[in-house]
């Protein structure tokens, strides 16, 4: 999730460490680290690039394609067979699970040393969406219907 400071236009992204402002990922910010004003952050809707047909994917889409396996009550998501780079400047930052109404159920953040693979508890949703956030290539989404 990204947040915008309405006072100075600083953008805080919960998935990335900000070295310059020394803001850690997952950190709750009550005060903007740039202008030091309180309660000025508002959520920003991120544009999602949808991957709909895996038979005609371009190379950039293939790299961010979420593969899903349902194992009992778990949903296992791998980002393109777990081979997406996980480097400092190019990595999968998070994988998110949304319900059929596009409400966020859970978002899992990935560390540099982790493979781009996450496991969600799964409650038999008829429709759901997986979103993959890449540090260089935006947010990618794929909708699934059981």
Secondary structure, DSSP 8 states (H G I E B T S, - for coil): -EEEETTT--EEETTS-BTTTTB-TT---SB-TTT--BS-EEEE---EEE---TTS--HHHHTT-EEEEEETTEEEEEEGGGTS---SSS-EEEEEEEETT--EEEEEE--TTS-SEEEEE----SEEEEEEEETTTEEEEEEEE-
